[in-house]
């Protein structure tokens, strides 16, 4: 009797939808010493695949860069987030 072989292929797709609660924009990161894209907390958490609390822990530990706006909102450096999680910010966030 001849054995039959079945091949199963599972295809997955990931869709990341970001609702902009805070406007992202270009800014200056003092730690990177370069112009960067600055993003809000919700965007940073979604892009990094982490909780908002984890984003704050990383920022407090100096693992990612952040700045505070004049109205008290915290904005995070997309370059430092991409380096932290090995992400490509050009693919994730388009201007």
The 8 nearest C-alpha neighbors of each residue, nearest first, counted from 0:
[[1, 2, 3, 4, 5, 6, 7, 8],
 [0, 2, 3, 4, 5, 6, 7, 8],
 [3, 1, 4, 0, 5, 6, 7, 8],
 [4, 2, 1, 5, 0, 6, 7, 8],
 [3, 5, 2, 6, 1, 7, 0, 8],
 [4, 6, 7, 3, 8, 2, 9, 1],
 [5, 7, 8, 4, 9, 3, 10, 2],
 [8, 6, 5, 9, 4, 10, 11, 3],
 [9, 7, 10, 6, 11, 5, 4, 12],
 [10, 8, 11, 7, 6, 12, 5, 13],
 [11, 9, 8, 12, 7, 13, 6, 14],
 [12, 10, 9, 13, 8, 14, 7, 15],
 [11, 13, 14, 10, 15, 9, 16, 8],
 [14, 12, 15, 11, 16, 10, 91, 48],
 [13, 15, 16, 12, 17, 11, 91, 45],
 [16, 14, 17, 13, 45, 46, 91, 18],
 [17, 15, 14, 18, 45, 42, 19, 46],
 [18, 16, 19, 42, 15, 45, 41, 46],
 [19, 17, 20, 16, 42, 41, 21, 45],
 [18, 20, 21, 17, 22, 42, 23, 41],
 [21, 19, 18, 22, 41, 39, 42, 40],
 [22, 20, 19, 39, 23, 38, 40, 41],
 [21, 23, 19, 24, 20, 38, 39, 37],
 [24, 22, 38, 37, 21, 39, 36, 25],
 [23, 25, 37, 36, 26, 22, 38, 35],
 [24, 26, 36, 35, 37, 34, 23, 27],
 [25, 27, 35, 34, 36, 37, 24, 28],
 [26, 28, 34, 35, 33, 29, 32, 25],
 [27, 29, 31, 30, 32, 33, 34, 35],
 [28, 30, 32, 31, 27, 33, 64, 66],
 [29, 31, 32, 28, 64, 33, 65, 27],
 [32, 30, 33, 28, 29, 79, 64, 34],
 [33, 31, 29, 30, 28, 27, 34, 35],
 [32, 34, 31, 28, 27, 35, 29, 30],
 [33, 35, 27, 26, 28, 25, 32, 36],
 [36, 34, 26, 25, 27, 33, 37, 28],
 [35, 37, 25, 24, 77, 26, 76, 38],
 [38, 36, 76, 75, 24, 23, 74, 25],
 [39, 37, 23, 75, 74, 42, 43, 77],
 [40, 38, 74, 42, 21, 41, 43, 75],
 [39, 41, 43, 42, 44, 51, 74, 38],
 [42, 40, 44, 43, 39, 45, 51, 20],
 [41, 43, 45, 39, 44, 40, 46, 38],
 [42, 44, 40, 46, 41, 45, 47, 39],
 [43, 45, 49, 47, 41, 51, 42, 50],
 [46, 44, 48, 42, 43, 47, 41, 49],
 [45, 47, 43, 48, 44, 42, 91, 49],
 [48, 46, 44, 49, 45, 43, 84, 80],
 [49, 47, 45, 46, 44, 50, 43, 84],
 [50, 48, 44, 47, 53, 51, 45, 54],
 [51, 49, 53, 52, 44, 54, 48, 45],
 [50, 52, 54, 44, 53, 40, 55, 49],
 [51, 53, 55, 50, 54, 56, 49, 44],
 [54, 52, 56, 50, 55, 51, 57, 49],
 [53, 55, 51, 57, 52, 56, 58, 44],
 [54, 56, 58, 52, 53, 57, 59, 51],
 [57, 55, 53, 59, 58, 54, 60, 52],
 [58, 56, 62, 60, 54, 55, 59, 63],
 [57, 59, 63, 55, 61, 60, 56, 62],
 [60, 58, 56, 61, 57, 55, 62, 63],
 [59, 61, 57, 58, 62, 56, 63, 55],
 [62, 60, 58, 59, 63, 57, 64, 56],
 [61, 63, 57, 60, 58, 64, 83, 79],
 [64, 62, 58, 79, 61, 80, 57, 65],
 [65, 63, 76, 75, 79, 58, 61, 30],
 [66, 64, 75, 74, 76, 58, 73, 63],
 [65, 67, 74, 73, 75, 68, 64, 28],
 [66, 68, 73, 72, 71, 74, 69, 65],
 [67, 69, 71, 72, 70, 73, 66, 74],
 [68, 70, 71, 67, 72, 73, 66, 74],
 [69, 71, 68, 72, 67, 73, 74, 66],
 [72, 70, 68, 69, 67, 73, 66, 74],
 [73, 71, 68, 67, 70, 74, 69, 39],
 [72, 74, 67, 66, 68, 71, 75, 65],
 [73, 75, 39, 38, 66, 65, 37, 67],
 [76, 74, 65, 38, 37, 64, 77, 39],
 [77, 75, 37, 64, 78, 79, 65, 36],
 [76, 78, 80, 79, 36, 37, 81, 75],
 [79, 77, 81, 80, 76, 82, 35, 88],
 [78, 80, 63, 82, 81, 77, 76, 64],
 [81, 79, 83, 77, 82, 78, 63, 84],
 [80, 82, 86, 78, 85, 84, 83, 79],
 [83, 81, 85, 79, 80, 84, 78, 86],
 [84, 82, 80, 81, 85, 79, 63, 62],
 [83, 85, 81, 86, 82, 47, 80, 48],
 [86, 84, 82, 81, 83, 87, 80, 47],
 [87, 85, 81, 84, 88, 82, 80, 47],
 [86, 88, 89, 90, 81, 91, 85, 82],
 [89, 87, 91, 90, 92, 81, 86, 77],
 [90, 88, 87, 91, 92, 93, 94, 86],
 [91, 89, 88, 87, 92, 93, 86, 94],
 [92, 90, 88, 89, 87, 93, 46, 86],
 [93, 91, 89, 88, 90, 94, 46, 87],
 [92, 94, 89, 91, 90, 88, 36, 23],
 [93, 92, 24, 89, 36, 23, 25, 91]]
